[in-house]
Amino acid sequence: MRRLVICGSLCLLALGCDADEDPAPAGLGLGQVHAEVFAVSCAFEACHAGPNPKAGLDLSTADAAYAHLVEQPATLADGIRVMPGDPDGSLLVQVLSAAVGDVRQMPPGFALSSAQIGRVRDWIAAGALRGGDFDPGLAPDGGATVTGTRSPDELPPPPLAEGFQMGIDTVAPAGGEIWKCAVADLPTPPGPFTPVNRVHALQSPGVHHMDVMALGLLAGVDLEPGMYDCDELYETYPSMMEEGIFIFATQNEEEVLELPEGVAANLPGALRVMVEIHYVNPTPVEVPVWSRINAYTMDPADVEDSIWGSAVRDVDIDLAPGVEGWVEWTRCVLTRDIEMILLSSHTHELAERIEIYRFDGERTGELLYANDDWHAPELMQLDPPLPIATGTGFEFRCHYRNPTDRTVNWGFTADDEMCQMAFVHTPFTLAAECRVVDSGAGVGALPPNP
């Protein structure tokens, strides 16, 4: 189910330089900067290359970088990406040094050397010229290094009387993709149920997704505690995908979930769970990958209601090479009345947008949710909860562009695609599900309304 990176020193970082600073090296052009900086730190399919580069910024080649950087307006923040002759006024330099608006400091979780940052500033100061190809004689020393901008120590376990912590620790090899599952027993206090009403999760920057599955509630799956390759587990136990009960999930670096007052997730005592993490490492260095999930409990006497949740998937995805404007849509209706308190979505990188609408059983209603960033979908909390009556439900649409030369279908890896929505509700009832009643796909395809 279920992918970091633009690129310093005091004077050379983002504070500006005096007029007597050294001029840019002779012959320095974007071809040189691309080889030294972008190619080794930014131009990966998970980031600023591939079919759908982050923020529409393609740094895959020097020509592409020039076309997308020089005198080009940014898409996620106000400003010009590269203003020739003005490093400090260039958004590229700014985001290498600090967050700018909603844009995180780049690259998240990594640091470029002073020499690399200096090359970017020198290139812009000299007029941001296209220049020739890479010349090893002009290359400075220094490269990208992992800095660990976040640490699992930032989220210590809660006191035993207030909750417990789950987690996973593994490693992603340079240029590799990992999908790991850590099986363990929950350290919950004695008793038949543990009511949880708040969760705080923190994981490695750039994580694709993390979730926690309640293995103890899944028939026919008997796994001993330990670390596993998730793809092998799902192949051995296919029921985990269709029947697995997830007690928490996120695609964001940090997530805080707080249920309404008096509402809890009642976790069975001595529950065996699986913490799953998917991470694509586009960098040339090995990366430690980790997650910490704190679950905070409440007094059982204060529990007035408990939650349940469901996911609805479109598994019939068929994206032809070169297709644009392709829409996959699905409609489902509830088998029981619910009060929805959480809503989210999941796609992979070819998805340009996902929308979730209300559906009254016949017609499409109001837009409830939309996400344009497949990497970080919102976990929408509804306060007050939204009533959804039996026989009504949702319509969700996934919009795709496939500029590759291969057909892309539904699947688990980063090379596959997904289209799904998930929701959490009260009351707790296994009988509440959203049953698919119609689906379709095509270029510009929209569901019919009577």
PALUM-221998 format. One line per field, with one value per residue (C-alpha): residue number from 1; x, z, y. Coordinates in pm, whole numbers. Example, Ala and Ser with C-alpha at 12.3 -4.5 7.8 and 13.67 -1.06 7.14 Angstrom:
2
nr: c(1:2) $
px: c(1230:1367) $
pz: c(780:714) $
py: c(-450:-106) $
//
This chain:
450
nr: c(1:2:3:4:5:6:7:8:9:10:11:12:13:14:15:16:17:18:19:20:21:22:23:24:25:26:27:28:29:30:31:32:33:34:35:36:37:38:39:40:41:42:43:44:45:46:47:48:49:50:51:52:53:54:55:56:57:58:59:60:61:62:63:64:65:66:67:68:69:70:71:72:73:74:75:76:77:78:79:80:81:82:83:84:85:86:87:88:89:90:91:92:93:94:95:96:97:98:99:100:101:102:103:104:105:106:107:108:109:110:111:112:113:114:115:116:117:118:119:120:121:122:123:124:125:126:127:128:129:130:131:132:133:134:135:136:137:138:139:140:141:142:143:144:145:146:147:148:149:150:151:152:153:154:155:156:157:158:159:160:161:162:163:164:165:166:167:168:169:170:171:172:173:174:175:176:177:178:179:180:181:182:183:184:185:186:187:188:189:190:191:192:193:194:195:196:197:198:199:200:201:202:203:204:205:206:207:208:209:210:211:212:213:214:215:216:217:218:219:220:221:222:223:224:225:226:227:228:229:230:231:232:233:234:235:236:237:238:239:240:241:242:243:244:245:246:247:248:249:250:251:252:253:254:255:256:257:258:259:260:261:262:263:264:265:266:267:268:269:270:271:272:273:274:275:276:277:278:279:280:281:282:283:284:285:286:287:288:289:290:291:292:293:294:295:296:297:298:299:300:301:302:303:304:305:306:307:308:309:310:311:312:313:314:315:316:317:318:319:320:321:322:323:324:325:326:327:328:329:330:331:332:333:334:335:336:337:338:339:340:341:342:343:344:345:346:347:348:349:350:351:352:353:354:355:356:357:358:359:360:361:362:363:364:365:366:367:368:369:370:371:372:373:374:375:376:377:378:379:380:381:382:383:384:385:386:387:388:389:390:391:392:393:394:395:396:397:398:399:400:401:402:403:404:405:406:407:408:409:410:411:412:413:414:415:416:417:418:419:420:421:422:423:424:425:426:427:428:429:430:431:432:433:434:435:436:437:438:439:440:441:442:443:444:445:446:447:448:449:450) $
px: c(0:97:797:1282:1507:1644:1951:2456:2794:2765:2841:2760:2446:2169:2297:2448:2812:3022:3107:3467:3381:3559:3400:3243:3498:3558:3350:3097:2757:2451:2602:2870:2625:2386:2656:2794:2469:2138:2233:2358:2108:1785:1732:1567:1231:1098:1183:1269:1279:1062:713:568:852:780:625:657:1031:1226:1598:1666:1904:2085:1851:1541:1679:1751:1400:1236:1459:1582:1335:1053:786:758:441:431:562:577:891:1117:1316:1637:1692:2015:2268:2067:2135:1960:1650:1633:1387:1617:1884:1625:1477:1823:1865:1524:1156:978:606:462:777:1012:1384:1540:1651:1449:1669:1990:2248:2458:2818:2920:3101:2781:2574:2851:2838:2466:2521:2824:2631:2340:2568:2752:2425:2276:2417:2338:2709:2878:2906:3073:3447:3611:3883:3628:3467:3509:3523:3218:2885:2551:2541:2267:2213:1911:1713:1460:1534:1316:1435:1213:911:983:739:456:455:308:1:-70:-9:248:477:514:792:1016:1386:1546:1777:1716:2016:2145:1910:1684:1321:1220:887:941:704:792:570:540:294:144:279:-72:-168:-358:-726:-960:-942:-721:-904:-686:-811:-494:-202:121:344:689:894:1193:1165:1053:861:610:371:353:70:-13:-219:-391:-265:-434:-773:-692:-781:-526:-225:17:345:614:760:1040:1123:981:975:618:589:664:408:131:209:196:-111:-323:-604:-394:-461:-836:-922:-644:-757:-544:-544:-335:-183:-13:199:327:650:454:88:-126:-471:-712:-1055:-1358:-1414:-1548:-1454:-1182:-1028:-1073:-769:-792:-545:-225:-280:-14:42:251:418:471:689:751:1044:1212:1571:1672:2003:2353:2391:2238:1953:1828:1450:1237:895:761:390:269:-80:-234:-503:-810:-1004:-1238:-1511:-1502:-1552:-1891:-1833:-1568:-1452:-1427:-1288:-1282:-1086:-1237:-1003:-1015:-793:-883:-630:-498:-296:-176:162:140:-220:-325:-645:-729:-991:-1065:-1389:-1574:-1903:-1992:-2284:-2297:-2463:-2521:-2567:-2237:-2085:-1763:-1475:-1173:-1125:-812:-684:-396:-243:103:307:118:-192:-227:-534:-788:-1134:-1395:-1758:-2078:-2302:-2675:-2721:-2800:-2620:-2283:-2302:-2067:-1689:-1566:-1195:-928:-556:-302:10:17:311:139:-241:-432:-579:-895:-1056:-1424:-1550:-1839:-1862:-2039:-2350:-2365:-2694:-2746:-2774:-2566:-2189:-1903:-1773:-1397:-1208:-836:-690:-380:-112:119:407:602:639:482:136:83:-160:-269:-4:202:535:634:619:252:-51:-329:-659:-835:-1012:-1028:-1259:-1306:-1639:-1857:-2025:-1803:-1972:-1831:-2149:-2067:-1896:-1911:-2005:-1900:-2203:-2045:-1708:-1556:-1251:-1139:-997:-1205:-1448:-1705:-1969:-2319:-2590:-2956) $
pz: c(0:-60:-187:-83:-217:-321:-198:333:512:706:433:168:335:315:500:193:117:118:-205:-192:-196:-452:-797:-940:-1090:-1459:-1669:-1395:-1551:-1471:-1630:-1361:-1077:-1192:-1186:-847:-664:-826:-983:-653:-414:-591:-927:-813:-925:-571:-573:-856:-1148:-1289:-1435:-1168:-1006:-675:-713:-1090:-1055:-1289:-1213:-1400:-1652:-1676:-1957:-1757:-1447:-1645:-1791:-1450:-1235:-1408:-1379:-1311:-1045:-770:-739:-361:-231:-340:-527:-823:-806:-950:-1011:-1212:-1021:-695:-482:-172:-371:-525:-362:-442:-206:58:84:117:439:608:562:339:404:369:196:422:424:152:139:435:656:467:451:157:208:222:-106:-278:-140:-242:-596:-619:-491:-718:-1022:-952:-867:-1200:-1391:-1371:-1709:-1876:-1935:-2061:-1932:-1613:-1586:-1306:-1277:-1152:-891:-520:-248:-40:-85:75:418:638:932:1104:1138:1345:1607:1772:2104:2033:2117:2445:2567:2787:3156:3206:3374:3069:2771:2577:2273:1957:1701:1427:1348:1021:744:379:153:-80:-376:-237:-143:176:303:652:911:1281:1477:1855:2144:2266:2606:2731:3099:3233:3148:2868:2687:2676:2569:2359:2271:2150:1927:1851:1577:1455:1181:956:719:375:493:235:484:825:980:1268:1205:1475:1388:1690:1532:1200:1165:1014:1065:1332:1328:1594:1709:1484:1164:829:465:418:57:158:440:217:-45:218:392:128:382:556:275:245:606:804:1080:1099:1430:1305:977:840:546:726:915:1227:1305:1610:1630:1909:1929:2056:2430:2563:2245:2238:2036:2261:2203:2328:2599:2499:2135:1881:1628:1318:1266:892:722:352:255:-74:-32:-344:-197:-251:120:359:569:913:902:1215:1358:1708:1790:2132:2234:2523:2729:2917:3215:3101:3315:3096:2765:2612:2262:2062:1701:1396:1048:690:367:18:-271:-647:-743:-1113:-1220:-1577:-1681:-2041:-2142:-2206:-2089:-1942:-1768:-1669:-1391:-1175:-981:-727:-540:-216:31:404:550:886:1008:1125:1263:1066:1260:1034:656:445:112:-45:-394:-549:-752:-1084:-910:-957:-735:-536:-443:-206:-241:-61:-248:-169:-339:-675:-719:-639:-354:-189:-200:139:81:-182:-194:-456:-283:-303:-64:228:227:502:788:811:1155:1151:1451:1499:1345:1009:1004:709:677:567:189:134:129:-83:-432:-475:-789:-858:-1140:-1313:-1564:-1686:-1888:-1870:-2152:-1951:-1836:-1463:-1259:-897:-660:-346:-475:-565:-934:-900:-832:-574:-537:-204:74:445:721:1096:1272:1571:1681:1694:1480:1251:1046:921:583:263:-14:-368:-594:-906:-1058:-1385:-1553:-1859:-1992:-1831:-1704:-1451:-1274:-1420:-1235:-1312) $
py: c(0:295:818:1392:1667:2023:2133:2702:2818:3138:3385:3124:2987:3240:3545:3708:3797:4109:4282:4165:3794:3577:3577:3260:3020:3069:2833:2757:2687:2485:2173:2181:2258:1989:1721:1827:1905:1816:1483:1339:1499:1593:1422:1100:960:997:1365:1602:1361:1086:1114:1346:1543:1713:2059:2019:2085:1857:1843:1520:1683:2015:2125:2033:2208:2525:2530:2477:2699:3012:3302:3053:3117:2857:2651:2593:2927:3290:3384:3309:2988:3136:3508:3548:3759:3750:3438:3576:3665:3319:3082:2788:2924:3012:2664:2511:2707:2712:2639:2891:2913:2564:2434:2238:2301:2089:1820:1687:1473:1549:1825:1937:2038:2402:2345:2231:2519:2755:2621:2700:3054:3109:2990:3225:3519:3474:3508:3156:3057:2725:2660:2348:1994:1876:1940:1734:1996:2251:2023:2105:1841:1752:1585:1516:1354:1218:1450:1297:1619:1426:1165:898:1042:1343:1128:945:679:806:709:360:506:726:496:298:319:111:142:9:56:-49:75:173:106:376:409:135:84:-99:-227:-370:-513:-542:-782:-739:-767:-441:-336:-265:-284:-589:-607:-711:-373:-66:253:488:835:1012:910:1096:951:1057:891:938:1237:1123:816:697:541:383:184:-46:-361:-566:-913:-1067:-994:-1161:-1527:-1763:-1534:-1655:-1463:-1466:-1134:-1011:-819:-933:-823:-702:-812:-1170:-1154:-1022:-1285:-1561:-1420:-1238:-1202:-936:-693:-740:-823:-659:-424:-112:71:364:484:795:910:1219:1275:1372:1314:1382:1225:1312:1149:1341:1356:1026:837:572:294:-10:-234:-594:-690:-876:-777:-876:-598:-529:-191:-146:114:186:406:494:615:812:928:787:705:452:595:485:446:448:522:588:576:687:574:766:596:715:587:306:461:773:588:672:534:350:366:145:208:90:131:120:41:54:-239:-236:28:16:322:300:448:822:861:1197:1305:948:920:615:652:439:472:294:303:234:-73:105:463:610:930:987:1143:1084:1079:1024:889:699:697:666:915:907:1042:1416:1452:1254:1381:1234:1342:1257:1016:989:654:811:1140:1297:1548:1796:1768:1650:1604:1670:1603:1714:1578:1200:1186:1362:1318:1493:1293:1503:1520:1613:1807:1771:1422:1393:1170:926:739:380:359:672:699:826:871:902:995:949:1160:1020:1108:834:983:656:402:118:18:76:-131:-160:-295:-250:-116:239:138:40:260:278:460:432:618:537:657:611:637:570:355:48:-218:-484:-459:-108:-111:89:-153:-68:-21:128:214:323:474:664:989:1263:1000:1119:909:938:1129:1059) $
//
